[in-house]
């Protein structure tokens, strides 16, 4: 359905709807500035198409940890003040329709508060039904989750009415496709049936940090049942280097056993033109002997022990030739090749890859901007990414990436911000990150839309992400 048709249906719906009863009320019109600020964000920010839209009243607006709490899901946060369902139906189309998303989560708790303007439970349920109709105009199949209104100490006197409204909405959700009611009330009540004060700030209405932690668990559990977990590529950094000696055949083989999607390795040229695999330009750290790779023959490099430093089990591991790492790659898997030297390696690299199985995918990365640009010219059919760990340098070169034709960026996780991720999306480029061994960091990176994570611990990160 085109956007113009969506808008037309929305106008027709509003013209003969309950929204007409509320749209001109001063308290409803007072939200216009908030909605306009949302629309400004919609124009200035980019969001993944699989993000989850959280909307509703102040408990959504005040959820300062929402992005981290919902990671690795990406989120769009659109809570406004102390809004009611009667406010929401007036603005719902403007809030929801601009966003392709994987789910919509709604929490609105202000239609029954103990005031003389309170709606009846039946009216609240009716407004919910109407809000859902508006949402379904632009998102006919998107899962919609209604979060049960929480029992709070400050509104305990009207809990019977709120509880009845919850029951009616839950009943409606049970009869509708892709519409779900998230039960929360029992978790916020003591054994005697009264609200637990420890989950609320001093106003006894809004959640504190512990309350949001509880909400996160309850809401995320239900989302996990219906929304596909975001999936990224798990790239083993120098092989399974947490467990095995980095950049060795043993490390690569272990990474494949641990179900890595790809293995990353680093390459240099020896003095006699052989492509060897090593992260450092000298051999001191991994072999104990200090030889400069570019000034040393392959034969002299091969006599070194590159495994003993990691343990007796790996004694005798050699600094591998690049083709030895290539030979470990299973059909359909990927080898990410970091060019640590310069473009002088491109000719022998092309010769080696030309002999490899066509079932192997080769991807190239490099810190040197000129090298990765030349690599793209030498391998136009392969993906190439510029490595960067300096936010200043990133800003300087970001515009030039598009000119080179390379596919995107591979950035140190500590310089990736929502703004950076958004800029890269706006350039039409892809974003990868390294070296992530912490589960929370990995989830945050996924929520920012990275396509792949390079890690020393491919098995651990894969498990923590639920793959």
C-alpha positions as a printed Julia matrix, in Angstrom:
467×3 Matrix{Float64}:
   0.0     0.0    0.0
   1.41    3.39  -0.96
   1.97    6.1    1.62
  -0.65    8.34  -0.04
  -3.28    5.6    0.27
  -2.32    5.03   3.89
  -2.79    8.73   4.61
  -6.13    8.74   2.76
  -7.44    5.77   4.75
  -6.26    7.42   7.96
  -8.1    10.63   7.1
 -11.28    8.7    6.29
 -10.96    6.72   9.5
 -10.51    9.83  11.62
 -13.37   11.68   9.91
 -15.9     9.15  11.14
 -14.2     7.99  14.29
 -13.94    8.47  18.05
 -10.89   10.64  17.36
 -13.17   13.52  16.32
 -14.47   13.65  19.87
 -10.98   14.4   21.19
  -8.91   16.02  18.45
  -9.86   19.63  19.22
  -9.6    19.39  22.99
  -6.83   21.69  24.35
  -5.24   18.87  26.37
  -5.02   16.74  23.22
  -3.74   19.55  21.0
  -1.05   20.27  23.59
   0.83   17.17  22.37
   1.37   18.66  18.92
   4.91   19.85  19.74
   5.87   16.37  20.93
   4.55   14.81  17.75
   6.37   17.38  15.64
   9.6    16.52  17.46
   9.02   12.85  16.56
   8.53   13.85  12.92
  11.77   15.83  13.0
  13.57   12.74  14.29
  11.99   10.67  11.54
  13.61   12.99   9.0
  17.01   13.29  10.65
  17.55    9.74  11.93
  17.71    6.39  10.16
  16.34    3.25  11.79
  16.76   -0.4   10.79
  13.65   -1.84   9.15
  13.61   -4.57  11.82
  13.55   -2.12  14.74
  10.84   -2.37  17.4
   8.71    0.74  17.9
   7.96    1.53  21.56
   5.22    4.1   21.98
   2.8     5.31  24.62
   2.87    7.47  27.7
   5.5     8.72  30.16
   6.76    5.3   31.24
   7.96    4.8   27.67
   9.34    8.33  27.44
  11.25    8.0   30.74
  12.75    4.61  29.9
  16.31    5.95  29.62
  17.9     2.52  29.31
  15.47    1.21  26.67
  18.04    0.86  23.87
  20.47   -1.11  26.03
  17.72   -3.11  27.73
  16.23   -4.31  24.44
  19.54   -5.04  22.71
  20.2    -6.77  20.4
  16.85   -5.57  19.11
  16.98   -2.07  17.64
  14.36    0.29  19.04
  12.52    3.47  18.13
  11.37    5.32  21.27
   8.2     7.4   20.93
   6.69    8.0   24.36
   4.98   11.3   25.07
   4.19   12.72  28.5
   1.16   11.56  30.37
  -0.76   10.68  27.23
  -4.02    8.77  27.21
  -5.46    6.4   24.64
  -7.74    9.25  23.64
  -4.61   11.26  22.8
  -2.92    8.37  21.08
  -5.71    7.69  18.59
  -5.45   11.29  17.34
  -1.7    11.01  16.69
  -1.21    7.26  16.15
  -0.93    7.45  12.38
   1.77   10.14  12.53
   3.71    8.15  15.13
   3.47    4.69  13.59
   3.07    4.91   9.82
   6.55    6.35   9.0
   8.28    3.28  10.42
   8.72   -0.15   8.89
   9.38   -2.26  11.97
   9.38   -5.81  13.26
   7.0    -5.1   16.17
   5.11   -2.34  17.96
   4.97   -2.18  21.77
   2.4     0.1   23.45
   1.98    1.13  27.07
  -0.63    3.77  27.95
  -1.82    4.08  31.53
  -3.61    7.41  32.03
  -7.23    6.88  31.01
  -8.19    5.72  34.51
  -6.37    7.67  37.22
  -8.97    8.51  39.85
 -10.09   11.83  38.3
 -13.6    12.87  37.4
 -12.64   12.65  33.72
 -11.82    8.96  33.92
 -13.13    6.69  31.21
 -14.92    3.45  31.95
 -13.09    0.17  31.38
 -15.33   -0.46  28.37
 -14.4     2.92  26.88
 -10.7     2.19  27.35
 -11.06   -1.17  25.62
 -12.98    0.46  22.78
 -10.27    3.07  22.31
  -7.67    0.3   22.22
  -9.61   -1.39  19.42
  -9.73    1.83  17.48
  -6.01    2.51  17.99
  -5.32   -0.95  16.6
  -7.41   -0.19  13.5
  -5.28    2.86  12.83
  -2.09    0.87  13.25
  -3.34   -1.87  10.96
  -3.78    0.61   8.1
   0.0     0.92   7.76
   1.13   -2.27   9.54
  -1.42   -4.99   8.72
   0.74   -7.94   9.83
   3.23   -6.4   12.27
   3.05   -7.94  15.77
   1.52   -5.48  18.23
   2.16   -5.93  21.95
   0.01   -4.2   24.55
   1.77   -3.97  27.94
  -0.65   -4.45  30.8
  -1.24   -1.33  32.87
   0.77   -1.71  36.04
  -0.75   -1.7   39.52
   0.81    1.34  41.21
   0.65    2.57  44.82
  -0.44    6.09  43.75
  -3.46    4.78  41.8
  -4.3     1.81  43.95
  -7.82    3.14  44.67
  -8.8     2.71  41.03
  -7.06   -0.62  40.53
 -10.39   -2.52  40.25
 -11.34   -0.37  37.23
  -7.85   -0.57  35.72
  -7.85   -4.31  36.25
 -11.15   -4.62  34.42
  -9.84   -2.53  31.5
  -6.8    -4.83  31.39
  -9.09   -7.85  31.29
 -11.15   -6.47  28.43
  -8.09   -5.57  26.37
  -6.53   -8.97  27.03
  -9.72  -10.58  25.81
  -9.61   -8.55  22.6
  -5.96   -9.4   22.01
  -6.72  -13.08  22.35
  -9.16  -12.88  19.45
  -6.95  -10.91  17.07
  -4.13  -12.03  14.8
  -0.61  -10.77  15.61
  -1.87   -8.89  18.67
  -0.51   -9.83  22.08
  -1.16   -8.89  25.7
   1.9    -8.82  27.97
   0.96   -9.75  31.54
   2.88   -7.79  34.15
   0.6    -7.13  37.12
   1.31  -10.3   39.1
   5.04   -9.46  39.14
   4.33   -6.05  40.68
   2.08   -7.33  43.49
   2.94   -8.62  46.96
   1.52  -11.89  48.23
  -1.23   -9.9   49.96
  -2.24   -8.4   46.6
  -0.87   -4.9   47.18
   1.68   -3.12  44.9
   5.38   -3.57  45.56
   6.73   -0.13  46.51
  10.32   -1.14  45.71
   9.71   -0.92  41.95
   8.65    2.75  41.92
  10.26    6.15  42.34
   9.06    8.59  44.99
   5.87    9.52  43.09
   4.75    5.88  43.5
   3.64    5.95  39.87
   6.69    5.68  37.62
   9.16    2.82  37.57
  12.61    3.02  39.1
  15.67    1.18  37.76
  14.56   -2.11  39.34
  11.08   -1.65  37.93
  12.46   -1.19  34.43
  14.66   -4.26  34.87
  11.56   -6.27  35.69
   9.67   -4.75  32.78
  12.58   -5.58  30.48
  12.47   -9.23  31.44
   8.71   -9.54  31.1
   8.45   -7.64  27.82
  11.5    -9.18  26.2
  10.35  -12.7   27.03
   7.16  -12.12  25.05
   8.88  -10.36  22.16
  11.36  -13.23  21.86
   8.46  -15.63  21.25
   7.13  -13.72  18.25
   9.92  -11.6   16.75
  12.96  -13.05  15.03
  16.14  -12.39  16.98
  18.48  -10.12  15.0
  21.14  -12.18  13.25
  24.67  -11.0   12.44
  27.74  -12.72  11.06
  30.12  -14.11  13.68
  33.71  -13.69  12.49
  36.51  -15.48  14.37
  39.31  -12.98  14.99
  42.59  -14.59  13.88
  40.67  -17.84  14.26
  39.46  -18.96  17.67
  42.3   -16.96  19.2
  40.92  -16.94  22.74
  41.63  -20.67  22.9
  44.25  -21.38  20.21
  47.36  -19.55  18.97
  46.23  -16.71  16.74
  46.61  -16.81  12.96
  47.54  -20.49  12.86
  45.97  -23.44  11.09
  44.96  -24.81  14.51
  43.16  -21.59  15.37
  41.3   -21.53  12.05
  40.26  -25.17  12.31
  38.99  -24.66  15.85
  36.94  -21.64  14.75
  35.17  -23.75  12.12
  34.45  -26.42  14.75
  32.93  -23.72  16.93
  30.51  -22.79  14.11
  32.01  -19.43  13.17
  30.48  -17.93  10.04
  33.87  -16.63   8.94
  37.52  -16.55   9.97
  39.64  -13.41   9.87
  43.39  -13.59   9.21
  46.19  -11.06   8.7
  48.71  -11.2    5.85
  52.19   -9.91   5.02
  54.71  -10.62   2.27
  57.99  -12.29   3.22
  61.25  -11.07   1.69
  60.96  -13.71  -1.04
  57.37  -12.84  -1.95
  55.42  -15.51  -0.03
  52.13  -14.52   1.63
  52.37  -15.44   5.31
  49.8   -15.07   8.05
  50.68  -12.91  11.05
  49.14   -9.98  12.87
  52.41   -8.25  13.76
  55.1    -7.08  11.38
  57.64   -8.99  13.45
  57.59  -12.37  15.1
  58.61  -11.48  18.66
  55.23  -11.68  20.41
  54.09  -15.05  19.07
  57.39  -16.9   18.57
  59.88  -15.33  20.96
  62.31  -14.54  18.12
  62.37  -11.0   16.78
  62.36  -11.21  12.98
  60.86   -8.59  10.69
  58.59  -10.42   8.27
  59.22   -8.3    5.19
  63.0    -8.73   5.66
  62.89  -12.47   6.33
  62.52  -15.4    3.93
  59.55  -17.71   4.22
  61.87  -20.61   5.08
  63.32  -18.76   8.06
  59.88  -17.75   9.23
  58.64  -21.33   8.97
  61.29  -22.69  11.32
  59.78  -20.68  14.2
  57.31  -22.12  16.69
  54.14  -19.99  16.66
  52.1   -22.21  18.96
  54.07  -22.94  22.12
  53.32  -19.51  23.65
  49.67  -20.59  23.88
  50.43  -23.94  25.54
  52.15  -27.29  25.09
  49.19  -28.63  23.14
  50.09  -26.26  20.31
  53.85  -26.8   20.29
  55.2   -26.92  16.74
  52.5   -24.78  15.09
  54.11  -22.82  12.27
  53.52  -19.35  10.93
  51.24  -20.47   8.08
  51.31  -19.66   4.43
  48.1   -17.94   3.35
  47.1   -20.9    1.18
  47.2   -23.15   4.26
  44.56  -21.02   5.96
  42.53  -21.01   2.73
  42.63  -24.82   2.71
  40.84  -24.92   6.09
  37.77  -23.03   4.85
  34.68  -25.26   4.41
  32.56  -24.85   1.31
  30.14  -21.95   1.67
  32.14  -20.26   4.42
  34.05  -16.98   4.34
  37.64  -15.89   4.86
  38.14  -12.26   5.87
  41.61  -11.17   4.84
  43.21   -8.18   6.54
  46.0    -6.72   4.44
  48.6    -5.6    6.96
  51.26   -4.64   4.43
  50.48   -2.62   1.31
  49.17   -3.06  -2.22
  52.34   -4.94  -3.2
  50.57   -8.08  -1.96
  47.67   -7.79  -4.42
  49.26   -9.6   -7.38
  50.34  -12.73  -5.44
  47.05  -12.57  -3.51
  45.09  -12.69  -6.75
  47.14  -15.68  -7.92
  46.51  -17.59  -4.68
  42.8   -16.86  -4.59
  42.51  -17.79  -8.26
  43.54  -21.34  -7.32
  41.08  -21.6   -4.42
  37.67  -23.24  -4.45
  34.9   -21.15  -5.96
  32.74  -22.13  -2.96
  34.82  -19.92  -0.64
  33.91  -16.28  -0.15
  36.83  -13.86   0.23
  36.36  -10.47   1.89
  39.12   -7.87   2.29
  39.8    -5.3    5.0
  42.64   -2.83   5.62
  43.44    0.18   7.79
  45.3     1.93   4.99
  42.68    3.76   2.94
  44.67    3.69  -0.29
  45.33   -0.04   0.08
  41.67   -0.95   0.49
  40.69    1.3   -2.43
  43.26   -0.44  -4.66
  42.11   -3.82  -3.37
  38.59   -3.04  -4.56
  39.96   -2.3   -8.02
  41.93   -5.55  -8.03
  38.95   -7.58  -6.72
  35.84   -5.79  -8.01
  33.62   -8.78  -7.3
  34.66   -9.11  -3.65
  33.49   -7.11  -0.66
  35.99   -4.64   0.79
  35.8    -2.67   4.05
  37.9     0.11   5.49
  39.13   -0.53   9.04
  39.2     2.39  11.46
  39.56    2.94  15.2
  39.91    6.75  15.18
  36.69    8.78  15.24
  38.45   11.9   13.91
  39.92    9.99  10.97
  36.55    8.34  10.39
  34.82   11.69  10.01
  37.58   12.88   7.68
  37.38    9.9    5.32
  33.71    8.94   5.6
  32.67   10.77   2.45
  35.52    9.24   0.42
  34.36    5.69   1.07
  31.5     6.14  -1.36
  33.89    7.26  -4.09
  36.06    4.14  -3.78
  33.15    1.75  -4.36
  34.01   -0.31  -1.29
  31.12   -1.89   0.56
  31.53   -0.15   3.89
  33.29    0.13   7.22
  34.73   -2.18   9.83
  35.04   -0.07  12.97
  36.32   -0.58  16.49
  33.21   -0.96  18.63
  34.23    1.92  20.92
  33.78    4.51  18.17
  30.39    3.24  16.98
  27.59    5.49  18.21
  23.96    5.62  17.07
  24.86    8.73  15.09
  27.78    6.98  13.37
  25.65    3.96  12.51
  22.94    6.24  11.13
  25.44    8.15   8.96
  26.74    4.91   7.48
  23.21    3.73   6.69
  22.52    7.06   5.0
  25.62    6.54   2.85
  24.18    3.23   1.72
  27.14    1.35   3.21
  27.46   -1.64   5.54
  28.92   -1.62   9.06
  31.0    -4.32  10.75
  32.76   -4.15  14.12
  35.74   -5.61  16.03
  37.0    -6.97  18.48
  34.0    -7.78  20.66
  34.31  -10.39  23.41
  31.72   -8.94  25.81
  28.1   -10.09  25.45
  26.54   -6.74  26.37
  28.74   -4.91  23.86
  27.83   -7.48  21.21
  24.12   -6.98  21.83
  24.51   -3.21  21.68
  26.36   -3.5   18.38
  23.62   -5.67  16.92
  21.0    -3.15  18.05
  22.9    -0.46  16.13
  22.6    -2.45  12.94
  26.06   -3.96  12.43
  26.21   -6.74   9.84
  28.94   -8.71  11.55
  31.01   -8.97  14.74
  34.66   -9.99  14.82
  35.49  -11.74  18.09
  38.21  -13.82  19.72
  35.42  -15.96  21.22
  33.07  -16.97  18.38
  31.36  -19.73  20.34
  30.69  -17.57  23.4
  29.37  -14.56  21.48
  27.21  -16.77  19.25
  25.66  -18.4   22.33
  25.13  -15.08  24.1
  23.3   -13.73  21.07
  21.06  -16.77  21.08
  22.19  -18.3   17.78
